[in-house]
C-alpha cells in the first residue's frame, strides 16, 4: 500500500514538473514572439519616421528651388528711353522687364531697347540687324559691346542708340557710366559721328540733348 502511495506521489510530482517545464518553455516562446513583434513595430516606426523626414527634405528642397526660380524670374518695372517716329527726340517709357535664366537686369534693359515698342509713335532704339554681343558691369560702369556687322548709319541714328542706352542703364543706382565697345574693343565712334572712346555719363547725355 505504501509503495502504491509513493508511486502515485512520484507520478504527480513528475506531471507537475513536466507541466511547469512546458509552461516555462511556452512563456519563453511567447516572450520571444513578443520581442520579435516589438522589434518589428520599432523597425516599422523607424521606417515611417525616415520616410516622413525624407518627404520633408524633398518638400524643403522643392520650396528652395521654387524660391530660387521665382527670384531669377522676378519682374521689375524700369524706364527705357526710345526715339520717337522721326528720331528727333527720346521719350521715356515705363516697361516691365523679366530677366531669363542667368540674364542680368542690364542685359534685359538693352534687350528691351531692341524690341519694337507697342506705341506706333515710337521706334526701337537699336534696329534688328545690329547685334549686341554682351552687356557687362565693371564697378559702376556698364560695358556695352556691339558687333561691327551692320553697324552703320547717320548721326541721328547713332545719337539715338547712344543716348537711349546710356539713359536707360544709368537709371539703375549702381550704374553711373556706360562704355561702348565694338567687337570687344574701344573705338572712337560707333558709326563715325559721335565720340565713344571714353565712358559716357547721364549728365553728359542730358546736357547735349535738345531741350
C-alpha positions in Angstrom: 0.0 0.0 0.0 2.8 2.4 0.9 4.6 1.6 -2.3 1.4 2.4 -4.3 1.1 5.8 -2.5 4.8 6.6 -3.2 4.4 5.7 -6.8 1.3 7.9 -7.1 3.2 10.8 -5.4 6.2 10.4 -7.7 3.8 10.3 -10.8 2.1 13.5 -9.6 5.4 15.2 -9.0 6.6 14.2 -12.5 3.4 15.5 -14.0 3.8 18.9 -12.1 7.4 19.2 -13.2 6.7 18.4 -16.8 3.8 20.9 -16.8 6.0 23.6 -15.2 8.7 23.0 -17.9 6.1 23.2 -20.7 4.7 26.4 -19.2 8.2 27.9 -18.9 9.0 27.0 -22.5 5.7 28.4 -23.6 6.5 31.6 -21.7 9.9 31.8 -23.4 8.4 31.3 -26.8 5.7 33.9 -26.0 8.4 36.4 -24.9 10.4 35.7 -28.0 7.4 36.2 -30.1 6.5 39.4 -28.2 10.1 40.7 -28.5 10.1 39.9 -32.3 6.8 41.8 -32.7 8.1 44.7 -30.7 11.2 44.8 -32.8 9.1 44.7 -36.0 7.0 47.5 -34.7 10.0 49.6 -33.7 11.6 48.9 -37.2 8.3 49.9 -38.9 8.1 53.1 -36.8 11.7 53.9 -37.7 11.0 53.4 -41.4 7.9 55.6 -41.2 9.9 58.3 -39.4 12.7 58.1 -42.1 10.1 58.3 -44.9 8.5 61.4 -43.2 11.9 63.0 -42.9 12.7 62.3 -46.5 9.4 63.8 -47.6 10.0 66.9 -45.5 13.5 67.2 -47.1 12.1 66.9 -50.6 9.5 69.5 -49.8 12.1 71.9 -48.4 14.3 71.3 -51.5 11.4 71.9 -53.9 10.5 75.0 -52.0 14.0 76.3 -52.2 14.1 75.6 -55.9 10.8 77.4 -56.4 12.1 80.4 -54.5 15.3 80.4 -56.5 13.4 80.2 -59.7 11.0 82.9 -58.7 13.9 85.1 -57.7 15.6 84.6 -61.1 12.4 85.2 -63.0 11.3 88.2 -60.9 9.8 91.1 -62.8 11.0 94.6 -62.4 9.5 97.9 -63.7 12.1 100.2 -65.3 12.3 103.2 -67.6 13.6 102.9 -71.1 14.3 105.8 -73.4 13.4 105.3 -77.0 13.2 107.6 -80.1 10.0 109.0 -81.4 9.0 108.2 -85.0 11.4 110.7 -86.7 14.1 110.1 -84.1 14.1 113.8 -83.3 13.9 113.2 -79.5 13.8 110.5 -76.9 10.7 109.6 -74.9 10.5 107.9 -71.5 8.6 104.7 -71.5 7.9 102.6 -68.4 8.2 98.9 -69.1 8.4 95.6 -67.2 11.5 93.5 -67.7 11.8 89.9 -66.7 15.4 88.6 -66.8 15.5 85.0 -68.1 17.8 82.4 -66.6 21.2 83.9 -65.8 20.3 87.1 -67.7 21.1 90.3 -65.7 18.9 93.4 -65.4 21.3 95.4 -67.6 21.1 92.8 -70.4 17.3 92.7 -70.1 17.1 96.5 -70.4 19.3 96.6 -73.5 17.2 93.7 -75.0 14.1 95.8 -74.4 15.7 98.6 -76.5 15.9 96.2 -79.4 12.2 95.3 -79.2 9.6 97.2 -81.3 7.5 99.4 -79.0 3.8 98.8 -78.8 3.1 102.5 -79.4 3.2 103.3 -83.1 4.7 106.8 -82.4 7.9 105.2 -81.1 10.7 103.3 -82.7 13.0 100.7 -81.3 16.3 102.2 -80.2 18.5 99.5 -81.7 17.4 98.1 -85.0 17.1 94.4 -85.6 20.3 93.8 -87.7 22.6 95.4 -85.1 23.9 92.7 -82.7 24.6 93.4 -79.1 27.4 91.0 -78.3 27.4 91.5 -74.5 26.4 93.8 -71.6 28.7 93.5 -68.6 29.3 95.6 -65.5 32.7 96.6 -64.2 32.4 98.7 -61.0 29.9 101.5 -61.7 30.3 101.2 -65.5 28.2 99.2 -67.9 30.3 97.8 -70.8 28.1 97.5 -73.9 29.7 95.6 -76.7 28.3 95.9 -80.2 29.2 93.9 -83.3 30.7 95.9 -86.2 28.5 93.9 -88.6 25.8 96.3 -89.9 27.0 99.0 -87.5 26.5 101.9 -89.9 24.1 104.8 -90.2 23.6 108.6 -89.9 24.4 110.8 -87.0 20.8 110.9 -85.9 20.6 107.1 -85.6 24.0 106.9 -83.9 22.9 109.6 -81.4 19.6 107.8 -80.7 21.4 104.5 -79.9 24.0 106.1 -77.6 21.5 108.3 -75.8 18.9 105.5 -75.4 21.4 103.0 -73.9 23.1 105.5 -71.6 19.9 107.0 -70.2 18.2 103.6 -69.8 21.1 101.9 -68.0 22.1 104.8 -65.8 18.7 104.9 -64.2 20.0 101.9 -62.2 21.5 103.2 -58.9 24.7 101.2 -59.4 25.4 102.3 -63.0 27.0 105.7 -63.3 28.6 105.4 -66.7 28.4 103.5 -70.0 31.4 102.4 -72.1 30.6 101.4 -75.7 32.8 98.8 -77.3 32.9 97.5 -80.9 33.9 93.8 -81.3 35.2 93.9 -77.7 37.5 96.9 -78.2 37.3 100.7 -77.6 36.7 102.7 -80.8 36.4 106.4 -81.5 32.9 106.2 -82.7 30.1 103.7 -83.4 29.1 105.0 -86.8 31.6 107.7 -87.5 30.0 110.7 -85.9 30.0 110.8 -82.1 33.0 110.0 -79.8 32.6 107.0 -77.6 36.3 106.4 -76.7 35.5 107.3 -73.0 32.7 106.3 -70.7 29.6 108.4 -71.0 27.6 109.7 -68.0 23.9 110.5 -67.7 24.6 114.2 -67.2 26.8 114.4 -70.4 23.9 113.0 -72.4 21.3 115.2 -70.9 23.4 118.3 -71.4 23.9 117.8 -75.2 20.3 116.7 -75.8 17.9 119.2 -77.4 15.6 120.8 -74.7 
